[in-house]
Amino acid sequence: MKELLLNVLFKHSHCIWFAAVLLIFSFSCKNTDQNKPPQTLVLKNVQVISMVSDQVELNQCVVIKGKYIMYVGSCDDAEYPKNAEVLDAKGKYLIPGLCDMHMHIDHPDVLKVNLAYGVTTVMNYRGLPEHLILRQRAEQNEIFSPHIYTTGDYMEGYPATVPGFLSFDNADEARLAVREQKEKGYDFIKVYRNLDTIMHQVICDEAAKNDLTVVGHLSPDISLEQSLAAGQKVIAHTEELMYHFNNENDTTQITELIQLLKKYQATYTPNLTIFRSLFLQVENLDSINQQDYLKYLQPAIFQSWRRRYNYNHFRGMMWAKFMRARFNFLRAVTQQIKAADIPILTSTDAPTSGAFPGIAVHNELREFVEIGFTPYEALKTATVAPGEFIKQYVKDADHFGQVKAGYRADLLLLDANPLENIENTRSISSVIKNGVYYSRDSTDKVLNHLQHLYEDVDQIVRAIETEISNENIDAAKRLLTEAKNKYPEQTFMGYYTMWYAGYRFLYDDRALTENPEQADLALKFYQLYLSEYPKMHGSHYLVGMAYKAKKDTLNAIKAFETSLSFHPFNPYARNQLKQLKREVEE
Ligand SMILES: [Zn+2]
């Protein structure tokens, strides 16, 4: 009863509590070097959900030194220096920070949103050179960001799902690319959907030789067993398991599926939240796009969620109905995979339309509890299991995902017990990442800043969009130039949305346009696009295609050559180049 009273008291005394925390910190700051983070942080009288077991340990002391937890146990036995920051966390629940094991750093701001919502570790599923820099800066606490693990860029076959992916038509070159990703320091190799058996095998083989693990999508052309036997350890989406089933009604195949996952020690990442959002985007797009926290989503990313560019939305009610049925089947599959004790990782695919960064992790936990996981089992998929997965596959990785001495100090203080109700993971009172304490006040400030900034950025994104649809590319360019001067760190054109938005100029019924005016527009448009994505081989390729439509062969050759300087094996650019050079010679 006393505890309950305290809980109630705390619920209504946030401000007092935060004021106290601020006081503690401002007081101690006077005594220590301002530029150095506190050496030792002590959480006193806290209820610990260590995730070592499903027990709540009452009135514990947790001592954090630098980025590691040094001690978890009775406050009577806790030892720490006199100048340690001591935080009375009475009434709060301490859990390991949450992990999102499949997300995309489509803009660096999504990292901020993740950490503000209690996600202290992410795994990025499309790695680009700038993500390696972000990874390092996040490790050094130079940016407000979760820890980052990252795959390399998509390894994709030819033809590719999107020509902007890292596509290959030659096995030796795919091997070279794997070695290159290793040298650059990516943590995993990511395979995409259009690989054939041989190419998939070659990539897995080269990855194994280089001590890298392959994760990613299943290809419809390769059997599940072939994928797993080749060495792929993660299947990125639950719906891809459908390639394995003859139909939804054949439940006998589930047993076989589980045997395969066990035999090859594969890890399963269900991605239920984004699956649910697929049919919701058709049935009721507003239910997704009018959620309050979308004000924290970078507007160029949100572009692909909005009706205008939302490709899921237009798939129709029949499709939605079919997907809804399939969703229910795959939830049942997920239940059985859990029952079979196959490791499951929380993963969201955010910020792909329908999965909001950070919040999607909490939503995924809700999905798991809805299909019968206990809150403890659900929490494991976002804490213990990711920690074990990374420890197993990333060389020299820290231990994390449990509240335990020797583990990384990535922690959440919650107002309420998540083992009683999984929704309580959202009652975040403060976040600790790498031993650095962020009060709820400070994480709210980060979000408020983004909201404020995005109100303006969103207007610019929409204004550019309008100019483009009115074919005023010069006006769009003026807007973009102004915007870039004002907000150099922001993006105003979505990578995928605008990739396709230019097709209306570039192509007539799938063939390259013959109309010179349209080709002009295509060139102007993709030059604009290139100014947003100057380091992507795909942008240069598109500019090359626009020059080709204009019959400006020399400039087209130049653009394809530049594209190849970013992805030397790109069959798209290479084939175009071959053809054009032949034409020049003739
Ligand atoms: Zn993804």
Boltz pocket constraint, residues with backbone or C-beta under 6 A from the ligand:
constraints:
  - pocket:
      binder: B
      contacts: [[A, 102], [A, 103], [A, 104], [A, 125], [A, 349]]
      max_distance: 6.0
